[in-house]
Amino acid sequence: MVEVVVDWRRSVAENAKACYDRSKKLKAKLDGMGKAIAETRRKLDSAVEEPVNTPRIVRKPERKWYEKFRWFTSTDGFMVLGGRDATTNELLVKKHLEPNDLVFHAQIQGAPFFVVKNPEGRVIPEATLRQAACAAASYSRAWAKGMGSADVYHVKPGQVSKTPPAGEYLPKGAFMVYGEKTWHKGVELKAAVGLVDGRVVGGPPEAVLAQTGEYVVLGVGDTPQGELTRKVKARLRGAESDDIQRFLPPGGGEII
């Protein structure tokens, strides 16, 4: 049923014209609505759902207990740990040194202790000894001093003591070493940083190169550590600056 509104103040002809004009406007609106509905349906039918660019939260794996130290795995599968500072030096020797381990130290003041972990009491191969000596030399103050090499020795755990000679005092992170030492003379200072399955690793080049083909070898040099970090990051796509710095020797360096 269509309702027709008649204005009694107008003539029949005027009312008829008004009704005609109103019907034309309504028809135009209906045509417009029909086109809008058809266009909307067309867009809905052809639309492809766009991916939502929401930020992806990448959770870093929780650090292992040994990552508070300098660390690497030797080519023979031995874990080697080293102090980062006086606190971790103290912690490494006091808490994590065991009877079958070997302790390495560079013959220079300000050198960290490195420990080859050997819980099974295996014979430690020459390659691991060489790599541990390289780490002890490279992460010592010899690197910051610009020295090309350093002498390193290793001893058994029982030769390392916190008890100083009478009248002397040992600061935090320092220990006395007694008895015969096995020497590694003129150890070249070198380090490497690499990526293994997206994880940054570092240490002696020999050990790092055995794990990955994506690496950077470093030598003593004048490039400041911040700039050196940026250069290494440019070579190792996906590596974080903080993770790279954990494996850089003290002071400057150069990519070689």
Secondary structure as the mmCIF struct_conf table of DSSP 4:
data_model
#
loop_
_struct_conf.conf_type_id
_struct_conf.id
_struct_conf.beg_label_comp_id
_struct_conf.beg_label_asym_id
_struct_conf.beg_label_seq_id
_struct_conf.end_label_comp_id
_struct_conf.end_label_asym_id
_struct_conf.end_label_seq_id
TURN_TY1_P TURN_TY1_P1 TRP A 8 ARG A 9
BEND BEND1 ARG A 10 ARG A 10
HELX_RH_AL_P HELX_RH_AL_P1 VAL A 12 SER A 46
HELX_LH_PP_P HELX_LH_PP_P1 GLU A 49 VAL A 52
HELX_LH_PP_P HELX_LH_PP_P2 THR A 54 ARG A 56
HELX_LH_PP_P HELX_LH_PP_P3 ARG A 59 LYS A 64
HELX_RH_3T_P HELX_RH_3T_P1 TRP A 65 LYS A 68
BEND BEND2 PHE A 69 PHE A 69
STRN STRN1 ARG A 70 THR A 73
TURN_TY1_P TURN_TY1_P2 THR A 75 ASP A 76
BEND BEND3 GLY A 77 GLY A 77
STRN STRN2 MET A 79 GLY A 82
BEND BEND4 ARG A 84 ASP A 85
HELX_RH_AL_P HELX_RH_AL_P2 ALA A 86 LYS A 95
BEND BEND5 HIS A 96 HIS A 96
TURN_TY1_P TURN_TY1_P3 PRO A 99 ASN A 100
STRN STRN3 LEU A 102 ALA A 106
BEND BEND6 GLN A 107 ILE A 108
TURN_TY1_P TURN_TY1_P4 GLN A 109 GLY A 110
HELX_LH_PP_P HELX_LH_PP_P4 ALA A 111 PRO A 112
STRN STRN4 PHE A 113 VAL A 116
TURN_TY1_P TURN_TY1_P5 PRO A 119 GLU A 120
HELX_LH_PP_P HELX_LH_PP_P5 ARG A 122 PRO A 125
HELX_RH_AL_P HELX_RH_AL_P3 GLU A 126 SER A 138
TURN_TY1_P TURN_TY1_P6 TYR A 139 TYR A 139
BEND BEND7 SER A 140 SER A 140
HELX_RH_AL_P HELX_RH_AL_P4 ARG A 141 ALA A 144
TURN_TY1_P TURN_TY1_P7 LYS A 145 GLY A 146
BEND BEND8 GLY A 148 GLY A 148
STRN STRN5 SER A 149 VAL A 155
HELX_RH_3T_P HELX_RH_3T_P2 PRO A 157 GLN A 159
STRN STRN6 VAL A 160 SER A 161
BEND BEND9 LYS A 162 LYS A 162
HELX_LH_PP_P HELX_LH_PP_P6 PRO A 164 PRO A 165
TURN_TY1_P TURN_TY1_P8 ALA A 166 GLY A 167
TURN_TY1_P TURN_TY1_P9 LYS A 172 GLY A 173
STRN STRN7 MET A 176 VAL A 177
BEND BEND10 GLY A 179 GLY A 179
STRN STRN8 THR A 182 GLU A 188
STRN STRN9 LYS A 190 VAL A 196
TURN_TY1_P TURN_TY1_P10 ASP A 197 GLY A 198
STRN STRN10 ARG A 199 GLY A 203
HELX_RH_AL_P HELX_RH_AL_P5 PRO A 205 LEU A 209
TURN_TY1_P TURN_TY1_P11 ALA A 210 GLN A 211
BEND BEND11 GLY A 213 GLY A 213
STRN STRN11 TYR A 215 THR A 223
HELX_RH_AL_P HELX_RH_AL_P6 GLN A 225 ARG A 235
BEND BEND12 LEU A 236 LEU A 236
TURN_TY1_P TURN_TY1_P12 ARG A 237 GLY A 238
HELX_RH_AL_P HELX_RH_AL_P7 SER A 241 GLN A 245
TURN_TY1_P TURN_TY1_P13 ARG A 246 PHE A 247
BEND BEND13 LEU A 248 LEU A 248
HELX_LH_PP_P HELX_LH_PP_P7 PRO A 249 PRO A 249
BEND BEND14 PRO A 250 GLY A 251
STRN STRN12 GLY A 253 ILE A 255
#
